[in-house]
Amino acid sequence: MIESECLVVRSYDFRETSLIVDLVSKELGSVRALVKGARNPEKNWTAHLLPLSHIKVSLYPGKNIYLLGNCEMVNFFSSIRGNLYRLCLATSLLEIAYLISPPPHQELFSFLFKTLYFLDRNNNSSLSLFPVYSWLKILHFSGFHPELKKCVVCRKEEDISLYSVKLGGILCEQCRERDQYAIRVDKQIIGVFPILSRIPLPEIKKIYISGRHKTRLRQIVYSHLLYRLEHKPPTLRFLEKMFLRDE
Ligand SMILES: [Zn+2]
C-alpha cells in the first residue's frame, strides 16, 4: 500500500456506486484508480474526487489499476471553482501533466500544487502570461523544455530570429534551413523567453510585453506543447475555444 498526495484530474462513474479516477500523484506520477462504493451515501467521496481536489489517499496496486482505499480532502480550491477561466486553466494544466508526466514526479507535482494555491488565493492578479508560463514549466519538469537561450542547432546566442517547434527551440539566421517551417520571432519575444524560464510565478505580472507579442508568444509555446502532447485534452480544447483569443 502507498500513501500518496494527489490532485484529481477527472473522475468517471463506474457501475452502480463506484468511480474511476485519474490522479496526478506526488509519489507515482499519473495514476488511474478504482474507488469502490465512492458514491454510496455513507462513504460519499464524490466531492473529494471532483477534478482539481487536493487529496491524501491510500493506493493498493491491482492487476491493471490501483484501488483507492482511504481518501482525505486537503483542499477543494473553492475560489478557483468560482471562476470559469481559472477553473479551465487549472484543470487543463492537470490534464496536460497527466498526459505528459514521466518520472520523476515530485517537482512537477510541487509546481502544480503551488500553482493551484496561487490561482486560488490571488483572485485579482493578471493572468495574461500565466498559460505560457505554466506550459513552459510543465514541459521543463517533463524533460521537454525548449531551448530558449541559444540556437538549438549551433548553440550561438547572436542573430536569433526564429523558433523551431520540430527542433525544440530558438534558431539563428544561419541555421534557418534546418527547419523550413520555423516561425519568425520578434526580438522582444526572444528577450522574454529566458526571463519566463527563471522567475517565480508571482513575478510574472512584472514582465512587460505588448498584447500583440503576448499573443505571438502564447502561439509559439502552445505549438510546442501540442507537438509534445500529440493530442489535445478536452479542457485545453475548451480553454482555447473560450479564452485563448488574440489580444
Ligand atoms: Zn544556429
Residues whose N, C-alpha, C, O or C-beta is under 5 A from the ligand:
A	BS01	ZN	C151 V153 C154 R155 K156 C172 C175
